[in-house]
Amino acid sequence: VDDKEIYHHIPDNEVAYHTANEIGNLYGIGIELCVNNGGNFEKTFNNAAKLVAYLLKEYNLTIYDLKTHHDFSGKDCPHSILKNNRMDEFIEKVEKYM
């Protein structure tokens, strides 16, 4: 996900090794936020929230099913969101789009 588009690289029904945790890898859908030099982080943030809302609705999940890389591995990811204490804001935005 970036400020211009969302690219669906791996089908949702395929395993992607993205969380450093078997449960996350087998049952999670990895989303990468990409902010290129000169890119608009706020637009990327918003696009990611829209995507997460769509996926939660598509799979009949709740906001409580939303997990980060950090939840599975302790890695500082999504870095910009965690570093700037914006996870609650992200969750609110996802709920708004749901």
Secondary structure, DSSP 8 states (H G I E B T S, - for coil): --SS-----S-TTS----SSSHHHHHH---------TT--HHHHHHHHHHHHHHHHHHTT--GGG---HHHHH----SHHHHHTT-HHHHHHHHHHH-
